[in-house]
Amino acid sequence: YKDSDPGSVGWALDRQDLEWVVPFHEGAVRFLREAGAWNDQLDAHNASLIRRQEVLAQAWAERTSDDEAAWMALRAERLTAAGFDPVWQ
């Protein structure tokens, strides 16, 4: 497949950012571990990203309006309380 589509070079393992801002799916982690590209540090980073998403999901479930400013305030409050940088406020 990689030889038939020049654009697929971006999917090469050596071009992946394994410490990005979105957690990897458990199936991707299993593949990366089997490929020798995953380690305990990446596992801890991924677990932190999953926990961050859990905090966001809980905050989303608790919101009381569709007001964007209220959501951003609640989001920042919950992320900060959980020890995460809210990034956008």
Backbone as a ProteinNet text record, in pm:
[ID]
protein_1_A
[PRIMARY]
YKDSDPGSVGWALDRQDLEWVVPFHEGAVRFLREAGAWNDQLDAHNASLIRRQEVLAQAWAERTSDDEAAWMALRAERLTAAGFDPVWQ
[TERTIARY]
82.6	0	87.2	192	275.9	340.8	366.7	429.5	329.8	202	102.4	41.7	66.6	11.3	120.8	181.9	291.6	250.8	125.8	79.5	75	80.7	71.3	201.7	305.8	433	414.9	317	290.8	244.9	202.6	158.4	274	394.3	509.3	531.2	568.5	584.7	685.6	792.1	893.5	847	729.1	674.7	563.2	537.2	427.4	473.8	389.8	414	335.9	405	340	309	344.7	311.8	225.2	128.6	42.4	-64.8	-165.3	-266	-394.3	-400	-518.2	-471.1	-540.1	-494.5	-508.1	-423.1	-427.5	-525.9	-593.9	-685.8	-605.2	-666.4	-596.6	-544.3	-613.8	-565.6	-439.8	-434.1	-314.5	-198.4	-226.6	-122.9	-68	-156.3	-112.5	-21.2	-61.8	20.1	156.1	154.9	280.1	371.1	312.4	391.5	455.6	376.4	429	536	525.2	624.4	749.3	747	861.8	871.1	762	762	693.1	645.3	570.6	647.1	645	715.5	631.5	684.4	610.4	583	675.7	656.2	538.3	530	417.6	287.4	295.3	177.6	124.4	213.4	173.6	114.6	175.2	123.2	-16.5	-33.1	-162.5	-268.8	-231.9	-326	-369.1	-277.1	-310	-408.1	-387	-478.4	-618	-623.4	-752.3	-822.3	-748.3	-806	-857.1	-782.4	-824.6	-958	-971.7	-1097.9	-1212	-1183.3	-1286.5	-1333.4	-1239.1	-1274.1	-1361.2	-1323.5	-1402	-1541.6	-1550.3	-1680.7	-1771.3	-1715.8	-1794.7	-1841.1	-1752.1	-1789.4	-1898.6	-1886.4	-1986.6	-2122.9	-2123.7	-2249	-2310.5	-2227.5	-2275.2	-2317.2	-2288.6	-2320.4	-2471.3	-2509.6	-2651.5	-2708.9	-2624.1	-2673.7	-2586.7	-2632	-2553.7	-2468.3	-2459.3	-2380.9	-2231.7	-2165.6	-2025.3	-1935.1	-1959.3	-1876.3	-1890	-2011	-2032.9	-1961.3	-1968.7	-1900.3	-1749.5	-1691.4	-1547.5	-1503.5	-1585.4	-1553.3	-1559.1	-1663.4	-1676.8	-1563.2	-1534.1	-1426.7	-1293.8	-1261.3	-1135.9	-1132.9	-1244.3	-1253.1	-1226.8	-1292.8	-1278.5	-1138.4	-1085.7	-951.8	-846.7	-856.9	-761.6	-768.8	-891.2	-909.3	-848.6	-849.1	-793.8	-642.9	-585.1	-441	-399.8	-495.1	-464.9	-464.7	-386.6	-386.9	-506	-596.4	-714.6	-682.9	-564.6	-514.4	-592.9	-721.1	-803.8	-895.3	-906.8	-996.8	-1085.9
-118.4	0	125	126.1	244.2	281.7	183.5	212.6	260.5	237.6	277.6	414.1	468.4	598.8	683.9	772.4	853.8	936.4	972.8	1052.3	975.4	843.8	764.3	763.2	827.9	832	894.7	982.4	1045.4	947.9	829.6	729.1	643.2	664.9	585.2	602.5	496	497.6	602.7	621.2	718.5	863.5	884.9	1020.2	1049.7	957	973.8	1044	1132.2	1197.5	1117.2	1035	945.3	1012.3	1139.2	1215.6	1335.1	1311.9	1418.6	1449.7	1526	1574.5	1492.2	1390.3	1303.6	1161.9	1093.5	959.3	858.7	759.4	651.5	544.4	485.1	374.5	253.7	172.5	55.8	-37	-45.9	-128.5	-69.9	62.5	128	109.7	119.7	98.9	-43	-139.6	-279.7	-295.2	-235.8	-243.3	-177.3	-56.3	16.5	-57.4	-119.6	-197.9	-317.5	-387.5	-503	-462.4	-339.4	-289.4	-236.9	-236.2	-189.1	-38	31	177.5	237.8	156	204.5	168.5	257.5	230.4	278.5	262.8	300.4	450.8	531.3	676.8	714.3	653.6	680.1	629	517.5	461.3	558.5	617.5	713.7	839.1	885.1	1003.1	975	860.4	822.8	810.6	752	737.9	876.1	969.9	1105.8	1171.2	1149	1204.9	1142.7	1014.4	948	1005.5	1026.4	1085.2	1226	1302.4	1438.5	1433.1	1338.9	1326	1287.7	1205.9	1168.5	1291.1	1377	1500.6	1588.1	1600.7	1681.6	1623	1492.4	1427.6	1450	1439.8	1462.8	1608.5	1701.1	1842.9	1869.5	1808	1825.7	1776.3	1664.5	1608.2	1697.7	1774.1	1860.2	2000	2034.2	2170.3	2192.6	2315.9	2346.7	2434	2473.8	2554.9	2532	2584.5	2575.5	2699.6	2784.2	2906.3	2872.5	2919	2884.9	2938.6	3061.1	3119.1	3038.3	2995.6	2915.1	2780.7	2720.7	2593.6	2610	2713.9	2733.9	2756.8	2826.6	2848.8	2717.6	2639	2509.8	2416.5	2414.1	2331.2	2366.6	2494.4	2539.4	2505.5	2525.2	2495.6	2347.1	2260.5	2115.8	2065.8	2113.8	2071	2117.2	2240.7	2294	2216.7	2189.9	2114.8	1974.7	1917.5	1782.8	1785.6	1906.4	1917.4	1929	1959.3	1974.5	2122	2154.5	2288.6	2297.9	2392.9	2401.7	2448.2	2498	2545.6	2667.9	2651.8	2764.8	2802.6	2932.2	2977.9	3087
0	0	0	81.5	91.7	-41.5	-128.1	-256.8	-362.3	-340.7	-439.4	-411	-293.2	-256.9	-193.2	-270.5	-216.8	-94.4	-83.6	29.9	160.1	154.4	276.7	355.7	305.8	376.8	516	530.8	659.5	766	725.9	822	873.1	822.1	865.2	1015.3	1082.1	1227	1271.7	1194	1234.8	1220.8	1166.3	1152.3	1253.3	1342.3	1437.6	1564.5	1615.7	1743.9	1848.1	1922.3	2017.4	2150.8	2164.3	2284.7	2247.7	2162	2114.2	2216.6	2180.8	2275.6	2277.7	2197.8	2193.6	2226.5	2317.4	2355	2240.6	2247.6	2149.8	2195.3	2099.9	2125	2172.5	2256.3	2311	2201.5	2089.4	1978.1	1915.4	1905.3	1853.1	1950.3	2079.4	2180.1	2169.9	2154.6	2141.8	2019.6	1906.3	1784.7	1807.6	1864.4	1886	1983.5	2084.9	2180.7	2109.1	2027.6	1955.1	1854.7	1803	1707.6	1778.3	1912.4	1988.7	1997.7	1966	1964.9	2086.2	2177.4	2294	2420.5	2518.8	2644	2762.3	2882.5	3003.1	3009.8	2962.2	2961	2870.8	2754.6	2664.6	2725.3	2794.9	2860.3	2966	3044.9	3148.1	3084.5	2976.9	2906	2851.8	2790.9	2734.1	2843.1	2957	3068.6	3119.2	3121.8	3163.9	3065.8	2937.8	2837.3	2848.7	2877.5	2896.6	3019.2	3126.9	3248.3	3219.4	3140.6	3103.4	3029.3	2938.5	2865.5	2959.5	3058.6	3155.9	3234.6	3273.4	3344.1	3254.9	3127.5	3033.7	3011.7	3000.1	2979.5	3099.7	3220	3340.2	3346.5	3315	3315.2	3211.8	3095.5	2990	3037.6	3107.5	3158.5	3266.4	3334.9	3442.8	3396.8	3273.5	3229.7	3236.7	3264.3	3284.3	3174	3078.7	2967.9	2845.2	2734.1	2610.8	2589.4	2692.3	2684.3	2676.8	2570.7	2549.5	2660.8	2704.9	2810.7	2940	2970.7	3090.9	3078.5	2960.3	2938.3	2955.1	2894.9	2902.9	3047.9	3125.9	3267.1	3345.3	3323.7	3391.7	3351.7	3224.4	3170.3	3237.4	3241.1	3302.2	3451.2	3517.8	3661.4	3687.8	3614.1	3636.3	3599.6	3486.5	3446.5	3547.2	3590.6	3688.2	3818.5	3865.6	3990.6	3981.4	3860.9	3841.5	3811.4	3808.8	3785.7	3641.1	3553.7	3411.6	3372.7	3271.9	3215.2	3121	3143.8	3057.5	2915.4	2889.5	2760.8	2714.7	2683.3	2640.8	2755.9	2778.8	2885.8	2835.8
[MASK]
+++++++++++++++++++++++++++++++++++++++++++++++++++++++++++++++++++++++++++++++++++++++++

